[in-house]
Amino acid sequence: MMISWFKKLFKNSNKVSIHEGINVVESIGKAKSLYKELIILAHPDRHPNREELYQELTNRINANRYNYNELVKIKEELLSVE
Amino acid sequence: MNIGEFFKNLLNSLLDGSFERMRIINAMNMSFKETFVSGDINRMCKVSISQGDPDFKHPMSSFWFRSGFKISIVNDSNVKDSEYEEIAQYVLQNKTFIRQLMAIGFDTLIVQGGTTKKGKKFSLKGYANLDSYYLQ
């Protein structure tokens, strides 16, 4: 009975994702500088020919300013667009 | 992990009935240590389970004395109020993480200084956008 209880305990713990918790910590450390870098890169005034696209990217950067993983994804997208 | 931490984890797991909470907390503590050592943050933080605020209770909450998710700032000299707010925003703006915390029984986010014990409390349900899904 004890063994099955321990098995259940470990089985449940493996289902939990620690990914978001680590993202929060990384965000505290790295998101601020990445946000500043991206908001300058994606400023619509720097891209007068594709203003709408960069306005949308700027909005997404602002919405995810506290989320490091999302900012990294946006950076990849930004670099592929340029 | 030292022997004290081992028994603390065991006690927490027995009280919760699973290792879910301790797994997240240990992963975050490890990550905080790495981030501090690498120089990305100047405030060393520690995550632990604490007493929650009964006013912030929701249907998934644990007992009030185990429903607080506490982030303590270990080197907390000259911490400004805005720093507590800023650290809290990184948790509160991450909707997935809020829902995860709520699902494992937390209802209160506490950000406070490790030695001064000054800090702020935040209601998780207020940031989860689930108001219309609660029983009145």
Backbone of each chain as ProteinMPNN parsed JSONL, in Angstrom:
{"seq_chain_A": "MMISWFKKLFKNSNKVSIHEGINVVESIGKAKSLYKELIILAHPDRHPNREELYQELTNRINANRYNYNELVKIKEELLSVE", "coords_chain_A": {"N_chain_A": [[0.834, -1.204, 0.0], [1.896, 1.207, 0.838], [3.909, 1.462, -1.068], [2.457, 1.766, -3.441], [1.267, 4.186, -2.897], [3.467, 5.905, -2.839], [4.273, 5.615, -5.481], [2.148, 6.791, -6.796], [2.424, 9.366, -5.88], [4.881, 10.196, -7.051], [4.246, 9.864, -9.72], [2.261, 11.779, -10.14], [3.762, 14.09, -9.657], [5.436, 14.207, -11.822], [3.832, 15.06, -13.84], [3.516, 17.758, -13.633], [4.28, 20.867, -15.034], [7.292, 22.574, -15.014], [8.126, 24.537, -16.48], [6.907, 27.129, -16.862], [7.335, 28.334, -14.395], [10.115, 28.573, -14.342], [10.371, 30.24, -16.497], [9.253, 32.577, -15.428], [11.214, 33.329, -13.564], [13.42, 33.705, -15.264], [12.377, 35.785, -16.721], [12.291, 37.845, -14.811], [14.987, 38.339, -14.601], [15.9, 38.826, -17.264], [14.023, 39.932, -19.038], [13.539, 42.712, -19.076], [15.75, 44.068, -20.295], [15.725, 42.871, -22.795], [13.219, 43.643, -23.703], [13.589, 46.427, -23.965], [15.461, 46.467, -26.006], [14.037, 45.286, -28.136], [11.816, 46.973, -28.461], [12.892, 49.23, -29.519], [14.018, 48.254, -31.9], [11.706, 47.455, -33.279], [10.254, 49.719, -33.733], [7.692, 51.532, -35.336], [8.291, 53.913, -36.724], [10.826, 53.56, -37.654], [10.479, 51.952, -39.775], [9.026, 52.917, -42.217], [7.851, 51.95, -44.563], [6.591, 49.567, -43.949], [4.699, 49.977, -41.954], [2.328, 49.087, -40.639], [2.726, 46.355, -40.044], [4.909, 46.51, -38.276], [3.776, 48.024, -36.304], [1.971, 46.232, -35.245], [3.728, 44.305, -34.278], [5.015, 45.849, -32.34], [2.89, 46.275, -30.587], [2.507, 43.67, -29.686], [4.944, 43.237, -28.415], [4.756, 45.081, -26.328], [2.571, 43.973, -24.955], [3.689, 41.651, -24.009], [5.742, 42.32, -22.277], [6.617, 41.458, -19.814], [7.212, 38.834, -20.132], [9.579, 36.665, -20.793], [10.063, 34.392, -22.501], [8.146, 34.726, -24.538], [9.006, 37.147, -25.576], [11.44, 36.379, -26.656], [10.563, 34.738, -28.714], [9.242, 36.652, -30.289], [11.418, 38.191, -30.996], [12.839, 36.451, -32.67], [11.016, 36.278, -34.744], [10.99, 38.9, -35.574], [13.597, 39.233, -36.514], [13.518, 37.492, -38.636], [11.727, 38.752, -40.307], [13.016, 41.091, -41.008]], "CA_chain_A": [[0.0, 0.0, 0.0], [2.841, 2.344, 0.939], [4.622, 1.579, -2.35], [1.534, 2.32, -4.437], [1.058, 5.598, -2.554], [4.663, 6.623, -3.301], [4.231, 5.609, -6.953], [1.15, 7.793, -7.177], [3.012, 10.662, -5.541], [5.887, 10.526, -8.059], [3.573, 9.925, -11.015], [1.604, 13.084, -10.221], [4.732, 15.177, -9.703], [6.019, 14.273, -13.16], [2.886, 15.692, -14.773], [3.538, 19.21, -13.477], [5.275, 21.552, -15.848], [8.038, 23.594, -14.266], [8.566, 25.447, -17.534], [6.436, 28.506, -16.641], [8.008, 28.85, -13.196], [11.472, 28.974, -14.745], [10.18, 31.418, -17.363], [9.04, 33.756, -14.559], [12.516, 33.716, -13.008], [14.214, 34.256, -16.376], [11.778, 37.075, -17.073], [12.746, 38.838, -13.827], [16.384, 38.662, -14.885], [16.308, 39.18, -18.633], [12.982, 40.488, -19.912], [13.594, 44.17, -19.159], [16.732, 44.505, -21.299], [15.28, 42.404, -24.112], [12.103, 44.512, -24.079], [14.132, 47.715, -24.424], [16.12, 46.23, -27.302], [13.032, 45.002, -29.174], [10.908, 48.1, -28.695], [13.624, 50.144, -30.42], [14.131, 47.591, -33.212], [10.418, 47.305, -33.974], [9.501, 50.978, -33.748], [7.133, 51.755, -36.675], [8.944, 55.05, -37.4], [12.056, 53.083, -38.303], [10.096, 51.146, -40.938], [7.864, 53.625, -42.784], [7.232, 51.181, -45.645], [5.792, 48.449, -43.408], [4.296, 50.523, -40.66], [1.282, 48.281, -39.993], [3.35, 45.138, -39.525], [5.734, 46.841, -37.117], [2.877, 48.481, -35.241], [1.444, 45.015, -34.619], [4.824, 43.722, -33.491], [5.202, 46.711, -31.163], [1.792, 45.973, -29.655], [2.787, 42.354, -29.064], [6.093, 43.408, -27.491], [4.226, 45.748, -25.129], [1.702, 43.046, -24.222], [4.498, 40.579, -23.404], [6.981, 42.909, -21.739], [7.035, 40.727, -18.606], [7.307, 37.401, -20.442], [10.844, 36.5, -21.533], [9.934, 33.402, -23.59], [7.386, 35.332, -25.63], [9.863, 38.171, -26.196], [12.44, 35.668, -27.476], [9.85, 34.322, -29.941], [9.016, 37.857, -31.101], [12.719, 38.608, -31.54], [13.115, 35.566, -33.816], [10.101, 36.698, -35.802], [11.455, 40.219, -36.02], [14.814, 39.051, -37.29], [13.177, 36.828, -39.909], [11.005, 39.721, -41.132], [13.939, 42.154, -41.482]], "C_chain_A": [[0.876, 1.265, 0.0], [3.527, 2.584, -0.407], [3.71, 2.207, -3.401], [1.277, 3.805, -4.178], [2.241, 6.443, -3.043], [4.684, 6.714, -4.822], [3.308, 6.698, -7.453], [1.706, 9.206, -6.996], [3.988, 11.111, -6.627], [5.255, 10.695, -9.431], [2.936, 11.305, -11.204], [2.62, 14.202, -10.381], [5.344, 15.313, -11.085], [5.117, 14.973, -14.161], [2.98, 17.215, -14.737], [4.636, 19.817, -14.32], [5.966, 22.621, -15.008], [8.488, 24.709, -15.207], [8.173, 26.908, -17.25], [7.091, 29.143, -15.423], [9.4, 29.345, -13.54], [11.4, 30.197, -15.658], [9.993, 32.688, -16.532], [10.379, 34.253, -14.015], [13.394, 34.338, -14.099], [13.699, 35.628, -16.781], [12.246, 38.167, -16.119], [14.168, 39.287, -14.162], [16.643, 39.271, -16.252], [15.283, 39.945, -19.461], [13.122, 42.004, -20.124], [14.549, 44.634, -20.268], [16.311, 44.071, -22.703], [14.121, 43.261, -24.626], [12.612, 45.826, -24.655], [14.759, 47.578, -25.811], [15.07, 46.086, -28.423], [12.165, 46.211, -29.494], [11.573, 49.153, -29.595], [13.681, 49.549, -31.826], [12.83, 47.612, -34.011], [9.629, 48.613, -34.064], [9.0, 51.28, -35.172], [7.799, 52.904, -37.442], [10.235, 54.653, -38.108], [11.752, 52.303, -39.582], [8.872, 51.772, -41.617], [7.148, 52.838, -43.888], [6.314, 50.057, -45.144], [5.29, 48.81, -42.005], [3.304, 49.638, -39.903], [1.858, 47.034, -39.323], [4.135, 45.436, -38.251], [4.911, 47.403, -35.967], [2.317, 47.273, -34.481], [2.508, 44.344, -33.745], [5.074, 44.53, -32.213], [4.115, 46.446, -30.115], [2.039, 44.657, -28.921], [3.939, 42.449, -28.068], [5.604, 44.058, -26.194], [3.37, 44.808, -24.283], [2.507, 41.968, -23.491], [5.771, 41.098, -22.74], [7.479, 42.2, -20.484], [7.245, 39.238, -18.872], [8.507, 37.147, -21.369], [10.707, 35.536, -22.72], [9.213, 33.989, -24.799], [8.227, 36.387, -26.349], [10.925, 37.532, -27.081], [11.805, 35.238, -28.799], [9.645, 35.518, -30.872], [10.33, 38.323, -31.732], [13.075, 37.765, -32.773], [12.28, 35.979, -35.026], [10.578, 38.009, -36.436], [12.689, 40.095, -36.917], [14.522, 38.382, -38.644], [12.451, 37.791, -40.865], [11.975, 40.722, -41.772], [14.849, 41.734, -42.637]], "O_chain_A": [[0.629, 2.229, -0.724], [3.709, 3.723, -0.838], [4.137, 3.075, -4.162], [1.092, 4.585, -5.112], [2.062, 7.535, -3.583], [5.058, 7.74, -5.39], [3.623, 7.428, -8.393], [1.498, 10.098, -7.818], [3.941, 12.256, -7.075], [5.665, 11.554, -10.213], [3.047, 11.918, -12.265], [2.396, 15.149, -11.135], [5.731, 16.41, -11.486], [5.577, 15.427, -15.208], [2.577, 17.888, -15.686], [5.774, 19.347, -14.323], [5.318, 23.457, -14.378], [9.131, 25.676, -14.8], [8.997, 27.813, -17.381], [7.37, 30.342, -15.415], [9.818, 30.41, -13.084], [12.258, 31.077, -15.6], [10.509, 33.747, -16.886], [10.644, 35.455, -14.008], [14.03, 35.368, -13.881], [14.472, 36.518, -17.137], [12.561, 39.278, -16.545], [14.509, 40.462, -14.025], [17.506, 40.137, -16.393], [15.633, 40.544, -20.478], [12.857, 42.513, -21.214], [14.195, 45.489, -21.08], [16.509, 44.8, -23.675], [14.04, 43.569, -25.815], [12.138, 46.286, -25.693], [14.609, 48.448, -26.669], [15.197, 46.676, -29.496], [11.819, 46.45, -30.651], [10.898, 49.871, -30.333], [13.429, 50.238, -32.815], [12.832, 47.762, -35.233], [8.455, 48.602, -34.436], [9.793, 51.283, -36.113], [7.864, 52.871, -38.671], [10.678, 55.323, -39.041], [12.652, 52.024, -40.376], [7.788, 51.189, -41.581], [5.956, 53.047, -44.117], [5.379, 49.652, -45.835], [5.44, 48.061, -41.04], [3.416, 49.457, -38.69], [1.519, 46.708, -38.185], [4.036, 44.703, -37.267], [5.29, 47.279, -34.803], [2.203, 47.286, -33.255], [2.232, 43.884, -32.638], [5.314, 43.965, -31.145], [4.39, 46.399, -28.916], [1.816, 44.542, -27.716], [3.912, 41.819, -27.011], [5.987, 43.643, -25.1], [3.43, 44.837, -23.054], [2.059, 41.435, -22.475], [6.766, 40.379, -22.658], [8.651, 42.331, -20.129], [7.437, 38.463, -17.935], [8.438, 37.389, -22.574], [11.18, 35.831, -23.817], [9.62, 33.776, -25.941], [8.172, 36.509, -27.573], [11.273, 38.073, -28.131], [12.416, 35.355, -29.861], [9.847, 35.418, -32.082], [10.346, 38.794, -32.869], [13.546, 38.288, -33.783], [12.761, 36.024, -36.158], [10.565, 38.183, -37.655], [12.801, 40.768, -37.942], [15.176, 38.661, -39.649], [12.553, 37.654, -42.084], [11.789, 41.146, -42.913], [15.656, 42.535, -43.11]]}, "seq_chain_B": "MNIGEFFKNLLNSLLDGSFERMRIINAMNMSFKETFVSGDINRMCKVSISQGDPDFKHPMSSFWFRSGFKISIVNDSNVKDSEYEEIAQYVLQNKTFIRQLMAIGFDTLIVQGGTTKKGKKFSLKGYANLDSYYLQ", "coords_chain_B": {"N_chain_B": [[20.882, 18.95, -2.031], [20.27, 19.541, 1.351], [19.909, 17.794, 4.556], [17.963, 18.999, 6.127], [16.41, 20.417, 4.276], [15.453, 18.25, 2.838], [13.731, 16.969, 4.686], [11.936, 19.029, 5.033], [10.811, 19.218, 2.485], [9.664, 16.694, 2.372], [7.76, 16.84, 4.405], [6.156, 18.921, 3.416], [5.209, 17.668, 1.101], [3.767, 15.564, 2.172], [1.771, 16.958, 3.485], [0.493, 18.189, 1.338], [-0.182, 16.064, -0.226], [1.03, 15.459, -2.572], [3.933, 15.819, -4.775], [3.832, 18.003, -6.354], [3.76, 20.858, -5.831], [6.193, 21.276, -4.495], [7.969, 20.571, -6.446], [7.774, 22.572, -8.412], [8.486, 24.782, -6.829], [11.095, 24.105, -5.99], [12.384, 24.027, -8.483], [12.15, 26.692, -9.266], [13.583, 27.98, -7.234], [16.14, 26.999, -7.692], [16.583, 28.058, -10.208], [16.478, 30.794, -9.599], [18.783, 31.024, -8.081], [20.763, 30.414, -9.976], [20.354, 32.523, -11.787], [20.95, 34.703, -10.197], [23.649, 34.217, -9.574], [24.764, 34.351, -12.116], [24.572, 37.022, -12.587], [22.424, 38.342, -13.669], [20.331, 39.211, -12.076], [20.222, 41.374, -9.205], [19.106, 41.05, -6.802], [18.732, 38.481, -4.603], [16.407, 35.95, -4.669], [13.909, 33.907, -3.031], [11.66, 31.219, -3.136], [8.72, 30.149, -1.456], [6.247, 28.26, 0.471], [3.5, 29.826, 2.053], [1.392, 31.504, 4.518], [-1.848, 32.204, 3.292], [-4.106, 34.849, 2.247], [-7.234, 34.963, 3.664], [-9.266, 36.431, 2.431], [-8.746, 36.267, -0.244], [-9.497, 33.852, -1.143], [-10.414, 31.05, -3.272], [-12.343, 28.596, -5.182], [-10.456, 26.53, -5.588], [-8.568, 26.736, -3.648], [-6.072, 25.849, -1.157], [-5.802, 24.882, 2.372], [-5.895, 27.832, 4.392], [-3.455, 28.379, 5.64], [-1.632, 27.33, 3.956], [-1.81, 28.419, 1.491], [-0.457, 30.496, 0.363], [1.784, 31.879, -1.966], [4.967, 32.581, -1.722], [7.427, 34.99, -2.461], [10.49, 35.683, -1.365], [12.796, 38.309, -0.814], [16.089, 37.945, -0.399], [18.514, 39.491, 0.024], [17.666, 42.252, 1.145], [18.115, 44.983, 1.633], [17.385, 48.438, 1.432], [15.208, 48.115, -0.357], [12.858, 49.187, -2.693], [9.36, 50.104, -2.793], [8.466, 49.94, -5.37], [10.021, 47.937, -6.419], [9.055, 45.588, -5.259], [6.572, 45.584, -6.45], [7.305, 45.362, -9.133], [8.562, 42.828, -9.305], [6.367, 41.266, -8.652], [4.742, 41.767, -10.864], [5.882, 40.25, -12.917], [5.018, 37.724, -12.295], [2.236, 38.048, -12.162], [1.481, 38.93, -14.69], [1.763, 36.742, -16.22], [-0.37, 34.7, -17.403], [-0.717, 31.928, -17.746], [0.932, 30.841, -15.798], [-0.268, 31.832, -13.492], [-2.724, 30.48, -13.535], [-1.763, 27.905, -13.254], [-0.664, 28.039, -10.68], [-3.002, 28.539, -9.238], [-4.39, 26.192, -9.742], [-2.954, 24.344, -8.279], [-3.573, 25.022, -5.748], [-2.858, 27.536, -4.66], [-3.663, 30.882, -3.575], [-2.82, 33.403, -2.994], [-0.368, 35.799, -3.774], [2.67, 36.626, -2.429], [5.041, 39.079, -2.032], [7.928, 39.789, -0.461], [10.388, 41.305, 1.791], [13.163, 39.474, 3.001], [14.331, 39.899, 5.52], [13.281, 42.326, 6.545], [10.577, 41.884, 6.396], [8.711, 43.416, 5.195], [6.355, 44.069, 2.601], [4.225, 43.091, -0.166], [0.875, 41.94, -0.868], [-0.962, 39.98, -3.196], [-3.967, 39.18, -4.902], [-4.495, 36.197, -6.541], [-6.699, 35.353, -8.024], [-7.785, 37.671, -8.929], [-6.334, 38.32, -11.127], [-6.651, 36.35, -12.959], [-8.706, 36.357, -14.782], [-11.164, 34.933, -14.459], [-13.584, 35.493, -13.421], [-16.34, 35.172, -14.119], [-16.618, 32.486, -13.896], [-16.734, 31.591, -11.351], [-18.495, 30.399, -8.463], [-21.061, 32.323, -7.066]], "CA_chain_B": [[19.825, 19.155, -1.022], [20.709, 19.078, 2.675], [18.942, 16.944, 5.262], [16.86, 19.86, 6.572], [15.536, 20.652, 3.113], [14.809, 16.981, 2.495], [12.598, 16.744, 5.585], [10.951, 20.082, 4.748], [10.119, 18.802, 1.261], [8.846, 15.518, 2.689], [6.626, 17.327, 5.194], [5.276, 19.65, 2.498], [4.566, 16.713, 0.194], [2.763, 14.815, 2.93], [0.638, 17.86, 3.742], [-0.224, 18.47, 0.086], [-0.597, 14.818, -0.875], [1.785, 15.254, -3.811], [5.169, 16.587, -4.879], [3.631, 19.02, -7.391], [4.16, 22.202, -5.407], [7.619, 21.32, -4.173], [8.733, 20.452, -7.692], [7.807, 23.913, -8.999], [9.235, 25.67, -5.937], [12.525, 23.766, -6.062], [12.896, 24.434, -9.802], [12.265, 28.154, -9.273], [14.69, 28.364, -6.343], [17.377, 26.663, -8.405], [16.712, 29.028, -11.294], [16.801, 32.087, -8.972], [20.186, 30.954, -7.677], [21.578, 30.503, -11.199], [20.21, 33.869, -12.352], [21.68, 35.617, -9.305], [25.084, 33.953, -9.738], [25.184, 34.822, -13.446], [24.589, 38.486, -12.567], [21.247, 38.921, -14.327], [19.572, 39.94, -11.044], [21.053, 41.746, -8.056], [18.389, 40.643, -5.591], [18.573, 37.025, -4.521], [15.037, 35.65, -4.223], [13.617, 32.534, -2.625], [10.223, 30.947, -3.199], [8.28, 29.175, -0.441], [4.806, 28.234, 0.75], [3.245, 30.661, 3.22], [-0.042, 31.678, 4.81], [-2.547, 33.036, 2.325], [-5.085, 35.783, 2.791], [-8.564, 34.342, 3.52], [-10.107, 37.234, 1.53], [-8.413, 35.956, -1.64], [-9.839, 32.434, -1.343], [-11.197, 30.654, -4.444], [-12.748, 27.192, -4.998], [-9.344, 25.567, -5.654], [-7.586, 27.074, -2.609], [-5.736, 24.913, -0.072], [-6.037, 25.505, 3.671], [-5.375, 29.203, 4.349], [-2.054, 28.489, 6.065], [-0.756, 26.765, 2.92], [-2.279, 28.888, 0.185], [0.319, 31.661, -0.084], [2.989, 31.631, -2.768], [5.779, 33.704, -1.25], [8.761, 35.251, -3.009], [11.241, 36.513, -0.406], [14.05, 38.885, -1.309], [17.037, 37.642, 0.679], [19.316, 40.702, 0.301], [16.568, 43.209, 0.975], [18.345, 46.341, 2.14], [16.974, 49.522, 0.528], [14.256, 47.701, -1.393], [11.774, 50.158, -2.86], [8.041, 49.518, -3.031], [8.326, 49.658, -6.799], [10.696, 46.668, -6.713], [8.1, 44.522, -4.932], [5.546, 45.636, -7.509], [7.877, 44.903, -10.393], [8.723, 41.369, -9.232], [5.018, 40.684, -8.698], [4.195, 41.874, -12.225], [6.376, 39.138, -13.74], [4.146, 36.568, -12.026], [0.827, 38.361, -12.412], [1.217, 39.109, -16.125], [1.882, 35.433, -16.878], [-1.672, 34.074, -17.112], [-0.563, 30.465, -17.657], [1.523, 30.523, -14.498], [-1.288, 32.112, -12.465], [-3.678, 29.359, -13.535], [-1.058, 26.745, -12.709], [-0.597, 28.234, -9.22], [-4.357, 28.374, -8.693], [-4.776, 24.78, -9.85], [-2.314, 23.554, -7.211], [-4.087, 25.44, -4.441], [-2.442, 28.849, -4.158], [-4.595, 31.976, -3.869], [-2.209, 34.694, -2.664], [1.044, 35.998, -4.097], [3.286, 37.516, -1.441], [6.423, 39.46, -2.339], [8.372, 40.514, 0.736], [11.798, 41.276, 2.156], [13.473, 38.344, 3.866], [14.623, 40.31, 6.9], [12.386, 43.404, 7.003], [9.211, 41.337, 6.343], [7.813, 44.351, 4.515], [6.081, 43.576, 1.265], [2.872, 43.269, -0.695], [0.1, 40.737, -1.161], [-1.792, 40.118, -4.39], [-4.933, 38.096, -5.078], [-4.283, 35.566, -7.857], [-7.944, 35.254, -8.809], [-8.023, 38.979, -9.533], [-5.556, 38.458, -12.36], [-6.816, 35.159, -13.8], [-9.845, 36.551, -15.698], [-12.095, 33.802, -14.332], [-14.663, 35.957, -12.54], [-17.669, 34.643, -14.441], [-16.622, 31.035, -13.727], [-16.807, 31.256, -9.932], [-19.814, 30.414, -7.841], [-21.24, 33.576, -6.301]], "C_chain_B": [[20.319, 18.666, 0.343], [19.567, 18.367, 3.398], [17.717, 17.74, 5.731], [15.854, 20.096, 5.462], [14.774, 19.396, 2.735], [13.578, 16.761, 3.363], [11.5, 17.791, 5.372], [10.118, 19.707, 3.521], [9.174, 17.637, 1.532], [7.59, 15.936, 3.441], [5.621, 18.049, 4.291], [4.511, 18.694, 1.594], [3.49, 15.924, 0.903], [1.533, 15.678, 3.185], [-0.184, 18.104, 2.479], [-0.772, 17.215, -0.572], [0.086, 14.599, -2.203], [3.047, 16.105, -3.803], [5.024, 17.776, -5.833], [4.184, 20.393, -6.999], [5.665, 22.28, -5.18], [8.476, 21.254, -5.43], [8.874, 21.833, -8.356], [8.684, 24.842, -8.148], [10.735, 25.386, -6.0], [13.137, 24.212, -7.389], [13.095, 25.951, -9.843], [13.419, 28.62, -8.389], [16.042, 28.12, -7.009], [17.649, 27.716, -9.488], [17.073, 30.423, -10.749], [18.289, 32.133, -8.601], [21.086, 31.137, -8.901], [21.55, 31.919, -11.779], [20.972, 34.893, -11.521], [23.192, 35.46, -9.506], [25.579, 34.489, -11.082], [25.17, 36.354, -13.555], [23.393, 39.141, -13.251], [20.348, 39.655, -13.335], [20.495, 40.246, -9.865], [20.384, 41.405, -6.728], [18.211, 39.131, -5.623], [17.179, 36.729, -3.948], [14.886, 34.176, -3.878], [12.103, 32.342, -2.626], [9.857, 29.934, -2.114], [6.758, 29.219, -0.293], [4.573, 29.018, 2.042], [1.74, 30.712, 3.512], [-0.664, 32.573, 3.743], [-3.481, 34.002, 3.029], [-6.476, 35.171, 2.589], [-9.497, 35.117, 2.575], [-9.877, 36.885, 0.06], [-8.775, 34.508, -2.013], [-10.628, 32.204, -2.638], [-11.486, 29.152, -4.329], [-11.604, 26.177, -5.032], [-8.312, 25.779, -4.553], [-7.323, 25.921, -1.649], [-6.166, 25.553, 1.249], [-5.357, 26.864, 3.688], [-3.901, 29.289, 4.727], [-1.076, 27.858, 5.072], [-1.126, 27.295, 1.538], [-1.536, 30.124, -0.318], [1.564, 31.243, -0.843], [3.909, 32.822, -2.495], [7.122, 33.788, -1.965], [9.458, 36.19, -2.025], [12.51, 37.031, -1.057], [15.067, 38.755, -0.177], [17.888, 38.87, 1.027], [18.417, 41.928, 0.088], [16.844, 44.596, 1.535], [18.016, 47.353, 1.043], [16.059, 49.066, -0.61], [13.146, 48.74, -1.47], [10.464, 49.411, -3.074], [7.876, 49.108, -4.493], [8.999, 48.339, -7.179], [9.798, 45.472, -6.378], [7.065, 44.408, -6.041], [6.072, 45.013, -8.797], [8.036, 43.381, -10.4], [7.36, 40.692, -9.34], [4.448, 40.702, -10.114], [4.638, 40.723, -13.125], [5.56, 37.868, -13.506], [2.73, 36.869, -12.516], [0.494, 38.554, -13.895], [1.328, 37.795, -16.898], [0.637, 34.598, -16.532], [-1.577, 32.556, -16.947], [-0.047, 30.085, -16.268], [0.526, 30.773, -13.363], [-2.272, 30.952, -12.369], [-3.049, 28.099, -12.949], [-0.994, 26.845, -11.177], [-1.965, 28.01, -8.58], [-4.765, 26.906, -8.687], [-4.119, 23.918, -8.774], [-2.575, 24.151, -5.821], [-3.64, 26.779, -3.896], [-3.513, 29.902, -4.477], [-3.981, 33.361, -3.635], [-0.758, 34.721, -3.116], [1.6, 37.006, -3.096], [4.714, 37.802, -1.891], [6.907, 40.27, -1.145], [9.875, 40.389, 0.976], [12.046, 40.152, 3.141], [13.72, 38.751, 5.312], [13.648, 41.378, 7.407], [10.933, 42.929, 7.125], [8.196, 42.336, 5.777], [7.532, 43.797, 3.135], [4.659, 43.821, 0.841], [2.221, 41.933, -0.957], [-0.774, 40.991, -2.378], [-2.729, 38.913, -4.478], [-4.766, 37.499, -6.468], [-5.556, 35.568, -8.696], [-8.287, 36.58, -9.497], [-7.331, 39.149, -10.877], [-5.79, 37.307, -13.342], [-7.943, 35.274, -14.829], [-10.829, 35.378, -15.662], [-13.334, 34.182, -13.527], [-16.016, 35.318, -12.83], [-17.737, 33.124, -14.261], [-16.64, 30.615, -12.255], [-18.253, 31.231, -9.467], [-19.936, 31.691, -7.02], [-21.6, 33.262, -4.855]], "O_chain_B": [[20.737, 17.516, 0.48], [18.428, 18.338, 2.93], [16.594, 17.236, 5.734], [14.641, 19.997, 5.652], [13.604, 19.455, 2.358], [12.511, 16.411, 2.859], [10.31, 17.504, 5.506], [8.896, 19.854, 3.512], [8.058, 17.58, 1.016], [6.494, 15.453, 3.157], [4.412, 17.83, 4.379], [3.319, 18.877, 1.347], [2.435, 15.641, 0.336], [0.4, 15.202, 3.114], [-1.409, 18.212, 2.541], [-1.704, 17.279, -1.374], [-0.239, 13.642, -2.906], [3.222, 16.985, -2.96], [6.0, 18.481, -6.088], [4.963, 21.001, -7.732], [6.324, 23.225, -5.615], [9.573, 21.812, -5.474], [9.958, 22.208, -8.803], [9.512, 25.586, -8.673], [11.546, 26.31, -6.056], [14.262, 24.711, -7.425], [14.086, 26.437, -10.388], [14.148, 29.545, -8.75], [16.962, 28.931, -6.901], [18.772, 28.191, -9.657], [17.867, 31.144, -11.353], [18.957, 33.15, -8.785], [22.044, 31.91, -8.872], [22.577, 32.448, -12.205], [21.564, 35.829, -12.058], [23.919, 36.449, -9.597], [26.686, 35.018, -11.173], [25.701, 36.912, -14.515], [23.355, 40.363, -13.397], [19.674, 40.616, -13.707], [21.419, 39.489, -9.566], [21.01, 41.462, -5.67], [17.617, 38.578, -6.549], [16.828, 37.207, -2.869], [15.628, 33.321, -4.362], [11.36, 33.21, -2.168], [10.593, 28.975, -1.88], [6.082, 30.085, -0.848], [5.337, 28.899, 3.0], [0.935, 30.058, 2.848], [-0.075, 33.576, 3.341], [-3.625, 33.973, 4.251], [-6.859, 34.888, 1.454], [-10.409, 34.535, 1.988], [-10.722, 37.176, -0.786], [-8.394, 34.018, -3.077], [-11.414, 33.057, -3.05], [-10.923, 28.494, -3.454], [-11.774, 25.059, -4.544], [-7.294, 25.089, -4.517], [-8.213, 25.121, -1.358], [-6.801, 26.607, 1.267], [-4.321, 27.028, 3.044], [-3.172, 30.143, 4.221], [0.134, 27.843, 5.297], [-0.788, 26.681, 0.526], [-1.937, 30.731, -1.311], [2.305, 30.361, -0.409], [3.665, 33.929, -2.975], [7.855, 32.805, -2.066], [9.065, 37.347, -1.872], [13.211, 36.299, -1.757], [14.922, 39.38, 0.874], [17.976, 39.248, 2.195], [18.407, 42.545, -0.977], [15.907, 45.317, 1.88], [18.333, 47.141, -0.127], [16.145, 49.596, -1.718], [12.567, 49.127, -0.455], [10.451, 48.249, -3.48], [7.252, 48.097, -4.816], [8.598, 47.693, -8.148], [9.775, 44.477, -7.102], [6.727, 43.319, -6.504], [5.38, 44.243, -9.462], [7.687, 42.721, -11.379], [7.209, 39.681, -10.026], [3.755, 39.77, -10.521], [3.882, 40.271, -13.986], [5.425, 37.036, -14.403], [2.108, 36.052, -13.194], [-0.651, 38.361, -14.304], [1.023, 37.743, -18.089], [0.598, 33.896, -15.522], [-2.268, 31.97, -16.114], [-0.527, 29.135, -15.65], [0.481, 30.019, -12.392], [-2.612, 30.498, -11.277], [-3.703, 27.329, -12.246], [-1.239, 25.867, -10.47], [-2.08, 27.38, -7.529], [-5.405, 26.434, -7.747], [-4.661, 22.879, -8.396], [-1.889, 23.827, -4.852], [-4.004, 27.134, -2.775], [-4.182, 29.827, -5.507], [-4.558, 34.373, -4.033], [-0.007, 33.777, -2.871], [1.062, 38.103, -2.94], [5.502, 36.881, -2.105], [6.351, 41.328, -0.849], [10.538, 39.498, 0.444], [11.224, 39.906, 4.023], [13.355, 38.019, 6.232], [13.236, 41.34, 8.566], [10.15, 43.512, 7.875], [6.985, 42.129, 5.867], [8.382, 43.123, 2.554], [3.963, 44.658, 1.416], [2.886, 40.933, -1.228], [-1.272, 42.102, -2.566], [-2.345, 37.784, -4.174], [-4.882, 38.209, -7.467], [-5.512, 35.758, -9.912], [-8.985, 36.606, -10.51], [-7.697, 40.018, -11.669], [-5.204, 37.282, -14.424], [-8.113, 34.381, -15.659], [-11.27, 34.893, -16.705], [-14.046, 33.317, -13.017], [-16.752, 34.963, -11.909], [-18.799, 32.532, -14.451], [-16.571, 29.425, -11.946], [-19.114, 31.935, -9.996], [-18.985, 32.084, -6.346], [-21.79, 34.176, -4.053]]}, "name": "protein", "num_of_chains": 2, "seq": "MMISWFKKLFKNSNKVSIHEGINVVESIGKAKSLYKELIILAHPDRHPNREELYQELTNRINANRYNYNELVKIKEELLSVEMNIGEFFKNLLNSLLDGSFERMRIINAMNMSFKETFVSGDINRMCKVSISQGDPDFKHPMSSFWFRSGFKISIVNDSNVKDSEYEEIAQYVLQNKTFIRQLMAIGFDTLIVQGGTTKKGKKFSLKGYANLDSYYLQ"}
